[in-house]
Amino acid sequence: MKRILRMLAVVLTVGSFSSFLIAKESEKREERGSMEMCSRMEMKGKKGGHQGRRQDFLTKIICMAEKLGLSEKQIEEIRKIKKEMQHYRIDRKDELSGLKLELSKLEKDEAGSLEEAKTLIFKINEVKAELQFKQFETRRKVLAQLTVEQKAKCKEMKKMKKGKKMQPEKIEGKRKK
């Protein structure tokens, strides 16, 4: 039992330290500005771009700031919301990895009770649900920062992007091969 507690303490300590490092790295990236991220977004799909890397909603909004006509105040507020969400996400991901580790140890231990496993599984799903709700809530907070015109422009840009992805001639061409 002492051994398990020591291992759990080590995992939590390492997890906390890694959260700290990730948060610091995130702050450094934010200081450099999101222009680097926006240029990567433009390169997406081109040779040498970052295919498969998905941008989050907050980064997209910041990248489209000029096109949407966001004020400096709006941009700063969105960045503040983004930073708050990043810290929350890091904390929840740490909690999830700790719970998953406990569940993994419990699976290996034949003497582990089913009740403990059930509790851990429910806790893991609860944390995932909290994280998903926070993402939903964050999206709403950001949209609340936009004016009606900016929201309409954002929707229009989204429709245009979807239209580019769904080009019928390319889809048919793939089917014929």
C-alpha positions in Angstrom: 0.0 0.0 0.0 2.8 2.4 0.9 4.5 1.5 -2.4 1.3 2.5 -4.3 1.0 5.7 -2.4 4.7 6.6 -3.1 4.2 5.9 -6.8 1.1 8.0 -6.9 2.9 10.8 -5.2 5.7 10.6 -7.7 3.2 10.6 -10.6 1.3 13.6 -9.3 4.6 15.5 -8.7 5.9 14.8 -12.2 2.4 15.7 -13.6 2.4 19.0 -11.8 5.9 19.8 -12.9 5.0 18.9 -16.5 1.9 21.1 -16.3 4.1 24.0 -15.1 6.5 23.5 -18.1 3.6 23.3 -20.5 2.1 26.5 -19.1 5.4 28.3 -19.4 5.8 27.1 -23.0 2.3 28.2 -23.7 3.1 31.7 -22.3 6.2 31.9 -24.5 4.2 31.1 -27.6 1.6 33.7 -26.7 4.4 36.3 -26.2 5.7 35.6 -29.7 2.2 36.3 -30.9 -0.2 34.3 -32.9 1.1 35.5 -36.3 3.3 32.5 -36.5 0.3 30.2 -35.9 -1.7 32.2 -38.5 1.0 31.8 -41.2 1.0 28.0 -40.5 -2.7 28.0 -40.9 -2.4 29.6 -44.3 0.2 27.0 -45.3 -2.0 24.1 -44.3 -2.6 21.9 -47.3 0.4 23.3 -49.2 3.5 21.2 -49.6 5.5 21.5 -46.4 2.5 22.7 -44.4 1.2 21.2 -41.2 -1.4 18.7 -42.5 -3.4 17.0 -39.9 -2.8 19.6 -37.3 -6.1 21.1 -36.2 -6.4 24.6 -35.0 -8.6 25.4 -32.1 -11.4 27.8 -32.3 -9.7 30.5 -30.2 -6.6 30.5 -32.4 -8.7 30.8 -35.5 -10.6 33.8 -34.2 -7.3 35.5 -33.2 -5.8 34.7 -36.7 -8.9 36.1 -38.4 -8.9 39.3 -36.2 -8.0 41.6 -39.1 -10.6 40.1 -41.4 -13.3 40.2 -38.7 -12.3 43.7 -37.7 -11.6 42.9 -34.1 -10.6 45.8 -31.8 -7.5 45.5 -29.6 -9.7 45.3 -26.6 -11.6 42.3 -28.1 -8.3 40.6 -29.1 -6.9 41.0 -25.6 -10.1 39.7 -24.0 -10.1 36.6 -26.3 -6.4 36.0 -25.5 -7.3 36.2 -21.8 -10.1 33.7 -22.3 -7.8 31.4 -24.3 -5.1 31.5 -21.6 -7.6 30.7 -18.9 -8.9 27.7 -21.0 -5.3 26.5 -21.5 -4.6 26.4 -17.8 -7.9 24.7 -17.1 -7.2 22.1 -19.9 -3.7 21.4 -18.5 -5.1 20.8 -15.0 -7.9 18.5 -16.3 -5.5 16.5 -18.5 -3.2 16.0 -15.6 -6.1 14.8 -13.5 -7.1 12.5 -16.3 -3.7 11.0 -16.7 -3.5 10.3 -12.9 -6.9 8.6 -12.9 -6.0 6.5 -16.0 -2.8 5.5 -14.4 -4.6 4.4 -11.2 -7.1 2.4 -13.4 -4.3 0.8 -15.3 -2.7 -0.3 -12.0 -6.0 -1.6 -10.8 -6.5 -3.6 -14.0 -3.1 -5.3 -13.4 -3.9 -6.1 -9.8 -6.2 -9.1 -9.7 -7.1 -8.4 -6.1 -8.4 -4.9 -7.1 -12.1 -4.4 -6.5 -14.7 -3.9 -9.2 -16.2 -1.1 -7.1 -12.9 0.9 -7.2 -12.6 0.4 -11.0 -16.2 1.5 -11.4 -15.6 4.6 -9.4 -12.4 5.5 -11.3 -14.2 5.0 -14.7 -17.0 7.2 -13.6 -14.5 9.9 -12.4 -12.6 9.7 -15.7 -15.8 10.3 -17.7 -16.8 13.1 -15.3 -13.6 14.9 -15.9 -13.9 14.4 -19.6 -17.4 15.8 -19.5 -16.3 18.8 -17.4 -13.6 19.5 -20.0 -16.0 19.3 -22.9 -18.5 21.6 -21.1 -15.7 24.1 -20.4 -14.8 24.1 -24.1 -18.4 24.8 -25.0 -18.6 27.6 -22.3 -15.3 29.1 -23.6 -16.6 29.2 -27.2 -19.7 31.0 -25.9 -17.6 33.6 -24.0 -15.6 34.3 -27.1 -18.6 34.7 -29.3 -20.1 37.0 -26.7 -17.1 39.3 -27.4 -18.0 39.7 -31.1 -20.5 42.1 -32.5 -23.4 40.9 -34.6 -21.6 41.9 -37.8 -18.4 40.1 -36.7 -20.4 36.9 -35.9 -22.1 37.1 -39.3 -18.7 37.5 -41.0 -17.3 34.6 -39.0 -20.2 32.3 -40.1 -19.7 33.4 -43.7 -16.0 32.6 -43.6 -16.8 29.2 -42.1 -19.2 28.5 -44.9 -16.7 29.5 -47.5 -14.1 27.2 -45.9 -16.5 24.3 -45.9 -17.3 24.9 -49.5 -13.6 24.6 -50.4 -13.3 21.3 -48.6 -16.3 19.8 -50.3 -15.4 20.2 -54.0 -17.6 17.6 -55.9 -15.2 17.1 -58.8 -12.4 16.1 -56.5 -14.6 13.7 -54.6 -15.9 12.1 -57.8 -12.3 11.8 -59.2 -11.2 9.8 -56.1 -14.2 7.4 -56.5 -13.3 6.6 -60.1 -9.8 5.5 -59.3 
